[in-house]
Amino acid sequence: MTLANPSLPSFASRIVPVIVITDLRQAVPLAHALLAGGVDVMEITLRHEAGLPAIEAVARQVPQMQVGAGTVTRAREMARARDAGARFALSPGMSDELVQAAFDCELPFIPGVMTPGEVMRAREHGFGLLKLFPAEQAGGVGMLKALAGPLPEMRFCPTGGVSPSNLPQYLQQPNVAMVGGSWLTPAAALEQGRWQDITDLAAQATALTLPPIGT
Ligand code: 3PG
């Protein structure tokens, strides 16, 4: 699969877990738990003060994990994410300042969009892969089908409301590169260190992204 955003690291997983880490000690075991379930990418959000140190810990200690910074909504956060070791950044939206900061930092960036006009503005900035957020509220699979008509070259990472029940429908859309979601990393499992549960959730999701045996 060719992703148009320059320098975006390559990863095997088509599922990007959206993670809120509240305790730095969760970061490295969580990265290993996801890898054990076949998920080699993680979006650690900046919604909690533990987010940046968690990115740093994973980047240093689990180099086989492609760790990105999520919920990057202010330009100044872009350099902080890069300095912590994030390999890429995602945002629920897109602003000119944020785009400029990503270019200045040379940090691969996946901006968020919700409308055709926003998709076109992102394309003008040179982005080919966008986060559709919030995906279900934006119209879900129907919206992705509708966008494919006038904007066929654009690829999306729908996030928001994606779950195992609708995951296959999303992944079947030709303009969906991967999906994001928080269901792989429930807060309680993180707090209680139930890493095997997370590996199981990751493995179940990974299995849904693969064609059934014999096809
Ligand atoms: C995000 O921040 O990208 C979303 O909150 C994830 O949405 P979900 O919790 O519905 O998966």
Boltz pocket constraint, residues with backbone or C-beta under 6 A from the ligand:
constraints:
  - pocket:
      binder: B
      contacts: [[A, 18], [A, 133], [A, 159], [A, 160], [A, 161], [A, 162], [A, 180], [A, 181], [A, 182], [A, 183]]
      max_distance: 6.0
